[in-house]
Amino acid sequence: MVLKPGVARTRDAARAIFEACNRSLASYKRVRRLEFAELPKTISGKIRRVDLRKLEAARRDKDERGEHEYWLDDF
């Protein structure tokens, strides 16, 4: 998730997003984990999904989380 400029990547921001999703979305649509990060983009501005998949696969292999990654179970 990319935040607006000036919004801090904090645990409180993650909690607020989870709470807003829980109020307005059906249980099967709710966000269960999120990460605040800058997305890799191509020259034309499209998101490089291949790079995101590689990053997630590497993290799963090492069983680690991102620096600003939060799971619903953390709250």
N, C-alpha and C positions, 0 to 999 in steps of 0.2 A: 504494500500500500504506500502510495506517495502522498505525503501531507502537504498542505498549503505552506507557502513560505512563511516563516515566523512561528510555526507551530512546532513545539518540541516533541521529540520522539520519546515520550515517557510512558511509564506504566499506567499513569492516570489517563492519558490519552487513549491507550489501548482499552482500559476498563470502560471508558465512556463509549467507545465504538461498539464493544461487546454488548453493553446495556442497551444502546440504541437499536442494535440488530435484534436483540431479544424482545424488545417492545414491538417492533414493527414487522418482523418476518415470521413465517411459519417455522416450526421446529426443524423441518427437513431442509430449509433454506438458510439457516443461521450459520454465521461464520464461527468456525471452531478454532482456527488459529490464524494469526496475521503477523506480518513482518513489515516494519517500516524500513524502506530502502529506496535507493535510486534504481530505476529500471534501465537495463542495457538497451540502447536503441540503435537503429541503423542510421545511415546518413539521411534518409528521408523521414526519420522520426518514428518509424514503426518499432514496436517492442520486439526484441530478439528473444523469442520464446525458446529457441534451441539453447541459448546460453543459460536461461533460467532452469531448463530441465537438467542441464549438466551440473549446475550448482546444487540443485536439490538432490540429484543422484549421489554426488560426492558427499553431501552432508549426511544422507541416509547411510552410506557406507561407513562413515566415521561415527555415526550416532551422535551428532552434535546439532546445536541450534545456532541461528544467526544472532548477532549482537543485539538486535532490537526485535526479536521474535517472541511473541506471546501466545500462549494457548489458553483456551477457555478454562481448562482445568486449573490454571494458575490462580484463578480468582475464586 
